Amino acid sequence: MSTVTGRTYTSTRVRGFAEWNPRPETLALLDTVQGILREYRAQLPLTNRQIFYRLVGAHHYEKTEQAYARLCEYLNRARRARIIPFSSIRDDGTDSQGGPGWSSPRAFWRYVQRSADYYQHDETDGQPYHCELWVEAGGMLPQAAAVANPYGITSYTAGGFNGLTDKYETAERIAQQDKPVIIFHVGDYDPSGCAIIDSLAADVGAFVGELARRQEVDWRRIAVTPDQIERYGLPTSPQKRTDVRGERMPDTVQAEALPPDVLAAEIDAAISEVIDHDALEAARERGDEERAEILRTLDGLTGAGQ
C-alpha cells in the first residue's frame, strides 16, 4: 500500500478495525477490564493509566512499566476488535478550530433551538469566589469537568510546564476577576507533578501581582496528597532517577491511582466547601425562567419552528 510520504516500512501495526484472537489469559484480563468499566461507568471515559491502577490495586496486576505497556497494547487491540467500546477509554485528543457553517437557514434555526434547550444562567452569579479546576493529566479532564461543571466552574489542563504565553493569558483571566480566586489542582505526587503546580503558581501569581496588585490567588491541592496516599492505600513507586526537582521523595503516586469515583468525591468535597449553595440554587432557578423566556421568543420568530 502506498504511503502519503512515499516512504516504505518493513512492518506496521494493524490499522482500522481488526479481528483479534487473544490468548485465554488475555481474554480473562479483558473480562476484568470490562468489569472495571462497568464499575466506573459514571466516570467514563477512563484513561489507560486509570484502568492500570485499578488492575494493580484491586486485581493484583503486575505494577511495572512493561506491564502497563502490554496493557495499553491489549486495550488498543480490543477496541479495534470491537471488544471494548471506543467511548469507554480516552486518549489525549486533537484540538480543532473553525467549522463549515450551516446547510440552510432551517438548519441554523434547529441549531438555535437545540442551544436554547441547554441554556443556563451563569451559575457563578452571586458566588463569593472565582474558582477554577486545573488537571495535570489531560485524559482525566472530562471526569473532572463532569464534577465541576454543575457548579459553573471551568476546568483546564495543566500538564507539563506550561508555556510563557499560556501563563500570562491565565494571569490576565485571573486578574480580571472582581472577587477572590481559588485554583483547585489535581496532579501527580512526584517531583515533576509538584513542581508543575509550584511553578505555575509562582509564575502566574507573579504576573497577577503586577496586573492586579490587590488580587491574591488561593492555590489548593485536591489530589494527590500524602494524606490520600495513606488513607486510600494508593500504590506507590520510587522516585525516578531522572526526576530530580526539589528534595527527594521516597514514594511517588500518579493521580490516576485514585479510583475514579474517589477522585470525583474529593473534587466535589473541595468545591462544595467554598460554594454558596443558596446562590447556586437561585442561579439555577433564574436559568429555568430565562430558558422558558428564550424558547417563547424563538417560537414567535418567523421560521423558528420550521
N, C-alpha and C positions, 0 to 999 in steps of 0.2 A: 504494500500500500504506500502511495506517495505521501510525503510529509509537507507541511507548509513551507519549511525552510529548504527542502530538497535534501536534507541530511538523511543518512541511513543509520539504523541502530541494530545491534546484534540481538537484542531481546527487549521486549516491552511488557508492561503489565497488561492485564485484561482491561478492556475498555467497555463502557456502557454496561448494560445488564449482561450477566454471565452466569451460566449454570455452574454449580459447585457441589461437589460430593465430599463434604468434610468427613474426617475420621470420627468414630463414635465418641472419643473423648472430647473432640472439638464440638460436636453436637451437644454433648452434655453441658459444656461450658456455655454455649449459646442459649441453652434452655435456662441456665441460671441467669444469664444476662436478660432474657425475656422476663424473668421473674422480677429482676431489679427495675426494669422499665415499667412493669405493672405496678410495683410498689410505689414508685415515684411518678406516677402518671400526672399528678397535679403539678409537678415541676418540670415536665418535659418541655423542650428537648434537653437531654443531659449531654455533657461532653464525654469524650472517651476517657479522660482522666477521672471524672467523677465515677464512671462505671468501674474503672480500675480500682479505685479506692473502696468502693462498696464490695467488690470481689475480695480485696485484701482484708477488709475489716470484718466482713460477715461470712465469707466463704473460704477463707484460708488460701486464697490465691497467692502465688509467689510474688513478693514485693521486690522486683528488680526492674531495671530499665529494659532488659531483654524481654522479660515477661510482658511489660507494657507494650513494647513494640510488636510483640507477637499478637497481643490482644487487638491492637489497632488494625493489624492486617486481617484478623478474623472479622472484625466489625465491618471493614471495608468490603470484604468478600460477601459477608452476609447481607449487606444492603444491596450489592449488585445482584445477588441471587434472590432478592425479594424475600429473604427470611426475616429481616428486620426492616421496618419502615424507615425511609429516609428522614421522615419528620420527627423521629424519636431521638436522633442524635444530631448535635450541632457541631459543625466545624467553623473555624473563622471564615467568614464570607467575604464577598467583594462589596465595595462601595459603588454607588451609581449616582448619576446626575442627569437631569433632562427627562423628557418624556415626549410621546408622539402627539399629544393633544386629543381631541375627541373626533369621532367619526361623523357627528351630526349635532345640531342643537338639541335634539331629543336625547342623545346620549349624554350631553352636558347636563341637562336637567335631571336625568336619572342620577348622575354623579352628585349633583347638589342635594337631591332628595336623600340619598344614602348618607351624605355627610351630615345633613341636618338630623338624621335619626340618631347620630352619635354625639350630637352637640352636648357639651357640659360647660357650666360656668367654671371659671378659674378656681380650682379647689384650694389654692393657697390664699385666697382672699380672706383677710382677717387673721391670718396666722401670725404668731409672734416672731417666727424665724423664717429666713430663706434657707431651705435645705436642699442639698444635692447628694446623690449617692454615686460614689466612684467605685468601679470594679476593675481589679487588675487583669483578670482573665476575660478576654472578650467573649469567649464561648459561654460564660456564665451570665452575660448581660441580660438576656431575655428573662431568666429566672429572677434576677434581682429586680428588674424593671417591673415584673408582674406583681411584686410586693410593694414597690414604691409608687407605682402609677396611681393606685386608688387614693393615695394621699396628695396627688398632684405634684409629686416630686419627680424631677427628671434624673435619669441615670446616665452615667458617662463611663466609657472605658478609660482606664488609666494604667495601661500596661506598658512596661518599658519606661525609659527615661524620656518623657515627652519632649518634643522639640520646643525651641525658644518661642516661636510664633504661637504655638498652642498654649504655652504657659501665659504669655502676655494676653491673648484673647480670653483665656479663662479669668485672669485678673480683671480685665475690663468688665466682664459679665458680673463678677462679684462686686466690683467697686460701684456698679450702678444700683445696687440694692439699697433700699432705704430702711432696712431692718437688719438685725444681727444675722450673721451667716454661720451655718453649721454644715460641714462637709463630712459625710459618713464614708468610710473606706473599707473595702473588702479586698484582702490581698494575702499573699503567701507569708508565712512566718519563717523567713530565711533572710540572710544578709541582703540579697537583692530586693526581696519584697518589702522589707522595712526601709531600705534606702530609697526605693522608688517614691513612697509616700513622704518620707522625710525630705527628700529633695524637692518634690512638688510643693510641699507645704512651705518650705523655706523660700523658694524662688517666687511662687505665686504670692505668698504673704508679703514679700518684699515689694513686689510690683503694686499690690493693693495698697500698701502703706504709702506709696508715692502718689497713686491715683486718687485715693480717698483716705486722707490722713486719719480721719475719725473711725474708719472701718477696721474691725478686727474679725478674724476668722477662727471659729472653733473647730478644730480637726478632731474627729472621733473615729477611732479604730473599732469597727464592728467585728471583724474577723481577719486573720486568725490571731487569737490571743493566748498567752501561756495558760490562763485560766481555762479556756476552752479545750486546750490540749489535754489537760488533766481531767477536766470534768467529763469529757466525752471519750476519753481513752483513744485519742487520734493516733494513727500510725505515724511514726517519726522516721527521719533519715538523718545521718550525719551530715554536717555541712560539707558542701562540695569544695574541693581543694582550690578550684578556680574562682570561687566566690569569696573574696577576702574583704568585703566592705565592712567597716566597723569592727567591733570586738567579736571574738569567736563565739559561735552559738553551738552548744553541744548537741541540740536536737533541732531539726527543721521540719516544718509541716506545710504542705501546699493547701491552698484554700479549697480545692476540690475534695480534700479528705473529709471535710464536714459533710455529713449526709445532706442531700438537697433540702429535705423538709426542715432539718435543724437550722440550716443556713437561713431559710425563709423565715423561720421563727425568730432568729437572732436579729435579722434586719427589721422585721415588724416590731419587735420589742423596742429596739433603739429608736425607731421613728416615732412610734406611738408615745414614747416618753416625752417628746417635745411638741407634740401636736395638740392644738386646741380643738378638741373633738366637737364641741358645740359649734365653733366657727365652721368646721368641716361639714357638719350636717346642714348648717344654714346655706353654705355654698352649693351643696348638692340639691337642696330644695329649690333654691333660686335657679339652678340649672334646669330642673324639671319644668319650671314655669316658663323660662326663656325658650326652651326647646319647643314647647307647645305653641308659643307665640310665633316662632320661626316657621313651624310647619303650617300654621294657619296662613301666614303670609305667602308661603310658597304655593299653597292650594289656590290662592287668589290671583297668582300671576299667570298671564297668558302662556299656555304651553307647559306649565309646571307639572300638570298632571298627565301629560301625554306620554 
